[in-house]
Amino acid sequence: MPDTTAYAALDDRLLVVRGDGDDWTAREALAGRDLQSVAANPERPDRAFVGTVGSGIRRTTDAGATWERVAPDIDDRVTAVAVSPHDPDTVWAGTEPSAVYRSTDGGDAWTALPPLTDLPSESEWSFPPRPHTHHVRWLEPDPHDPERLYVAIEAGALVVTADALASLDGETDGADFWRDRPEGARYDNHTLATHPDAEGRVYTAAGDGYAQSEDGGDTWAYPQEGLDHGYVWGLAVPRADPDTVVVSAASGARSAHSVSAAEASVYRTTNAGGDEPTEWHLAMNGLPEPEGTVRSLLAASGGSVLFALNNRGLYRSVDAGASWGRVPLEWPDAYEAQTPHGLAVV
């Protein structure tokens, strides 16, 4: 069996990448779908969930050989998926317009959480270029508290569970269940992360910079020293060290996402915790030049291993992002013309 399976969602197809060392293979799946997100759990590496616009949630239980639609009653526009680190059978899905659903049986049955649209800030949410809607961009289960979920709404809010999930009875009001916009939190959050060795810490890559909380989102700091690009998208924290953080960033949305205007970089810090000020440094050793490269999606594997996915290829680091090597896969022009939308590594 290969040591690593990576589910890499491009614009209109999924790559199921499997391998170890110099021996890697990739198989295409879900061709023609509008892919938005992908999630998996290392305890069940052959099972993955893909969120799509127009095709709902797709699930594989055989490492991508076959796929089925689950949750047919959920909106077709599924923009975020996540699997609990506490239980691989607990799965989350976020949609457009913004709503969150949960399954506790591996994706067979789903329950709607209390409405996000009950929250006071909802009237201020919107996502260009569709000004009358918004969506859940990221779902981050807390590795220390199975009752806590962090939700990034693009664009408009960070939202956190304020009530016990176990007490859900279908009668809870959304304004009581969710904590709306904790003071100081970014509004345009793209990627959230937590770490099992840093209880209370939340990391976020946002449209207006990087931010970090040490108390479960109650208060926030904004360490930007050395981070020369303010539009931050990808984020990963190696499992071996919660104080090392790697992000991708660009000068704005167009240079981040549009292949024709792409110019994005990767930054790294090794002192996200402790008393010393956080300092960022470029971490492009082995990655393609910024010009022509869209923002990388980043994901942590075991130990100090990280992966980065962009329109130029899939890259792997074994030293927590200090250096990178391209995963040896065929990468045709059709891939290079796409902006990836999801990466899960198990």
C-alpha positions in Angstrom: 0.0 0.0 0.0 1.3 3.5 -0.7 2.2 5.7 2.3 0.2 8.7 1.1 -3.1 9.4 -0.6 -3.8 12.9 -1.7 -7.2 14.0 -3.0 -6.5 17.1 -5.2 -9.5 19.0 -6.5 -8.9 21.1 -9.6 -11.6 23.2 -11.3 -13.4 20.4 -13.1 -11.8 17.1 -12.0 -10.3 15.4 -9.0 -6.9 13.8 -9.0 -6.5 10.8 -6.6 -2.7 10.8 -6.1 -1.1 7.8 -4.4 2.6 7.1 -3.7 5.7 7.3 -1.7 9.2 8.6 -2.4 9.8 8.8 -6.1 6.9 6.4 -7.1 3.6 8.3 -7.6 0.5 7.7 -9.6 -2.6 9.9 -10.3 -6.1 8.9 -11.4 -8.7 11.4 -12.6 -12.3 11.3 -11.2 -15.4 13.4 -11.2 -14.6 14.9 -14.6 -16.8 17.8 -15.6 -17.9 18.7 -12.0 -17.5 22.1 -10.5 -15.4 21.1 -7.5 -15.2 23.4 -4.4 -13.7 21.4 -1.5 -12.4 18.0 -0.4 -12.0 16.3 3.0 -10.8 13.0 4.3 -9.5 11.4 7.6 -6.3 9.4 8.0 -8.2 6.8 9.9 -10.3 6.1 6.8 -7.9 7.0 3.9 -10.0 5.3 1.3 -13.1 7.4 2.1 -13.2 11.0 1.0 -15.9 13.7 0.5 -16.0 16.3 -2.3 -18.2 19.4 -2.2 -19.4 20.6 -5.6 -21.5 23.4 -7.1 -24.3 21.7 -9.0 -23.7 18.1 -7.9 -23.9 18.3 -4.1 -21.6 16.0 -2.0 -19.8 13.2 -3.6 -18.3 10.3 -1.6 -15.9 7.6 -2.3 -15.2 4.6 -0.1 -12.6 2.9 -2.3 -9.9 5.6 -2.7 -11.6 7.2 -5.7 -12.3 4.2 -7.8 -16.1 4.9 -7.6 -18.1 7.8 -6.4 -21.7 8.3 -5.2 -23.9 11.3 -4.3 -24.9 11.5 -0.7 -27.1 14.0 1.1 -29.5 14.5 -1.8 -31.6 16.9 0.3 -28.7 19.3 0.9 -28.4 22.3 -1.5 -26.5 21.4 -4.7 -24.0 24.2 -3.9 -21.7 22.6 -1.3 -18.7 24.8 -0.8 -17.0 23.3 2.2 -16.6 19.8 3.7 -14.7 18.6 6.8 -14.2 15.3 8.7 -13.9 15.4 12.5 -10.5 14.5 14.0 -12.4 12.8 16.9 -14.5 10.5 14.8 -14.1 9.7 11.1 -17.8 9.1 10.8 -18.6 12.7 11.8 -18.7 14.8 8.7 -19.6 18.5 8.1 -20.8 20.3 5.0 -21.3 24.0 4.3 -23.3 25.4 1.5 -24.2 28.5 -0.5 -26.3 30.3 0.8 -24.5 29.8 4.1 -25.7 26.8 6.1 -24.0 23.9 7.9 -25.0 20.3 8.0 -23.6 17.3 10.0 -23.5 13.6 9.5 -22.6 11.1 12.3 -22.7 8.0 10.2 -20.1 8.6 7.5 -22.3 10.6 5.2 -25.4 8.5 5.0 -27.8 10.7 6.9 -27.4 14.5 7.5 -28.9 17.0 10.0 -29.1 20.8 9.5 -27.5 22.8 12.3 -29.5 25.9 13.4 -29.6 28.6 10.7 -26.6 30.8 10.2 -28.9 33.3 8.6 -30.4 34.0 12.1 -27.2 35.8 13.0 -27.2 39.6 13.4 -24.4 40.2 10.9 -26.0 38.2 8.1 -27.3 41.3 6.3 -23.7 42.4 5.8 -22.5 39.1 4.1 -22.0 38.9 0.4 -19.7 37.2 -2.1 -18.7 38.9 -5.3 -19.4 38.6 -8.1 -22.8 37.4 -6.8 -23.8 40.3 -4.5 -26.9 38.7 -3.1 -25.5 35.6 -1.6 -22.6 34.2 0.5 -21.3 30.8 1.4 -19.4 28.7 3.9 -15.8 28.8 2.7 -14.2 26.6 5.4 -15.2 24.4 8.3 -12.6 23.6 11.0 -13.5 21.2 13.8 -11.6 21.8 17.1 -9.2 18.9 17.8 -9.6 19.4 21.6 -13.4 19.9 21.8 -15.7 17.8 19.7 -18.5 20.3 20.5 -16.7 23.2 18.9 -16.7 24.1 15.2 -15.2 27.2 13.5 -17.0 28.4 10.4 -15.6 30.8 7.8 -18.3 32.6 5.9 -17.1 34.2 2.6 -17.4 37.1 2.8 -18.7 38.3 6.1 -17.9 36.5 9.3 -16.1 34.0 11.4 -18.7 32.0 13.4 -18.1 29.6 16.3 -20.5 27.1 18.0 -21.6 28.5 21.3 -23.8 25.6 22.4 -23.3 21.9 22.8 -23.7 20.0 19.6 -24.9 17.0 21.6 -28.0 18.9 22.7 -29.3 19.6 19.3 -33.0 19.0 19.2 -34.1 20.9 16.1 -35.6 23.7 18.2 -32.4 25.7 18.9 -32.3 29.2 17.4 -29.3 30.0 15.3 -28.6 33.2 17.2 -28.2 31.2 20.4 -26.4 28.2 18.9 -23.7 30.3 17.1 -21.4 33.0 18.3 -21.4 35.7 15.6 -18.2 37.5 14.8 -16.0 37.2 17.9 -14.4 40.5 18.6 -11.4 41.1 16.4 -11.9 38.2 14.1 -11.3 38.6 10.4 -14.4 38.9 8.2 -13.1 37.5 5.0 -11.6 34.2 6.2 -10.5 31.7 3.5 -8.7 28.9 5.4 -8.8 28.0 9.1 -6.5 25.6 11.0 -6.1 24.2 14.5 -3.5 21.9 16.0 -3.8 19.0 18.5 -0.7 20.3 20.3 -1.9 23.9 20.7 -5.1 23.9 22.6 -7.2 27.1 22.0 -5.1 28.2 19.0 -6.8 29.0 15.8 -5.0 30.1 12.6 -6.7 31.9 9.7 -5.7 33.0 6.2 -7.9 35.9 5.2 -8.5 38.4 2.5 -7.1 41.1 4.8 -4.1 39.2 6.1 -3.2 36.5 8.6 -4.6 36.3 12.1 -4.2 34.0 15.1 -6.1 33.3 18.3 -4.8 31.6 21.4 -8.1 31.3 23.2 -10.5 29.6 20.9 -11.3 32.7 18.9 -12.2 35.0 21.8 -9.3 37.4 21.0 -7.0 37.8 17.9 -3.5 39.0 16.9 -2.4 40.0 13.4 1.3 39.2 13.0 2.2 40.5 9.5 6.0 41.3 9.8 7.6 40.0 6.6 4.3 39.0 5.0 4.5 41.3 2.0 1.2 40.2 0.4 -2.0 41.0 2.2 -4.4 38.6 0.4 -3.8 35.3 2.2 -5.4 32.1 1.0 -3.7 28.7 1.7 -2.6 27.7 5.2 -1.0 24.6 6.7 0.6 23.8 10.1 2.9 20.7 10.2 1.7 18.1 12.7 5.2 18.0 14.2 5.2 21.7 15.2 2.3 24.0 16.0 4.6 27.0 15.9 5.5 26.6 12.2 2.9 28.0 9.8 3.0 28.1 6.0 0.7 30.3 4.0 0.1 31.3 0.4 -0.6 34.9 -0.4 -0.9 37.4 -3.3 -1.6 41.1 -3.7 -5.3 40.6 -4.4 -8.0 38.2 -5.5 -7.2 38.4 -9.2 -3.5 37.7 -8.8 -4.4 34.9 -6.4 -7.0 33.0 -8.5 -6.8 34.1 -12.1 -4.3 32.0 -14.1 -3.9 34.8 -16.7 -2.9 37.3 -14.0 -1.5 35.0 -11.4 1.4 36.0 -9.1 1.4 34.3 -5.7 4.0 33.4 -3.2 4.4 31.1 -0.2 5.6 32.4 3.2 6.7 30.6 6.4 7.2 31.3 10.0 8.7 29.1 12.7 7.7 31.3 15.7 3.9 31.5 15.6 3.9 30.7 19.4 5.8 31.9 22.4 7.0 35.4 23.4 9.1 36.4 20.3 7.3 38.4 17.6 6.2 36.3 14.7 8.3 36.9 11.5 7.5 35.6 8.0 9.9 34.7 5.3 9.5 33.7 1.7 9.5 29.9 1.4 9.8 29.4 -2.4 12.7 26.9 -2.4 11.6 24.3 -5.0 8.3 26.0 -5.8 7.6 27.6 -9.1 8.2 31.3 -9.7 5.3 33.5 -8.5 4.5 34.9 -11.9 2.0 32.7 -13.6 1.4 30.6 -10.4 -2.0 30.8 -8.6 -2.2 30.7 -4.8 -1.2 27.3 -3.5 -3.5 25.1 -1.5 -1.6 23.7 1.5 -2.2 20.6 3.5 -0.3 18.8 6.3 0.6 15.1 6.2 2.4 13.2 9.0 5.3 14.7 11.0 6.9 17.6 9.1 5.5 16.7 5.7 3.4 19.3 3.9 1.9 19.4 0.4 1.2 22.4 -1.9 -1.1 22.3 -4.9 -1.2 25.0 -7.6 -1.7 25.2 -11.4 1.9 24.2 -11.9 1.8 20.9 -10.0 1.7 19.1 -6.7 4.7 19.8 -4.4 5.9 18.0 -1.3 8.0 19.3 1.6 9.6 16.9 4.2 11.0 19.8 6.3 7.9 21.7 7.3 7.9 24.0 4.2 11.6 25.1 4.3 12.1 23.4 0.9 9.9 21.7 -1.7 10.1 19.1 -4.4 7.6 18.5 -7.2 5.7 15.2 -7.0 6.6 13.4 -10.2 3.3 13.3 -12.0 2.3 14.0 -15.5 0.9 17.6 -15.6 -0.8 18.4 -18.9 -1.7 21.9 -20.1 -5.3 21.3 -19.1 -4.2 21.2 -15.4 -1.9 24.2 -15.7 -4.9 26.3 -16.9 -6.9 25.5 -13.8 -7.1 27.0 -10.3 -7.3 24.2 -7.7 -10.1 24.3 -5.1 -9.3 21.5 -2.6 -6.5 19.4 -1.2 -6.8 16.6 1.4 -3.8 14.3 2.3 -4.1 11.1 4.3 
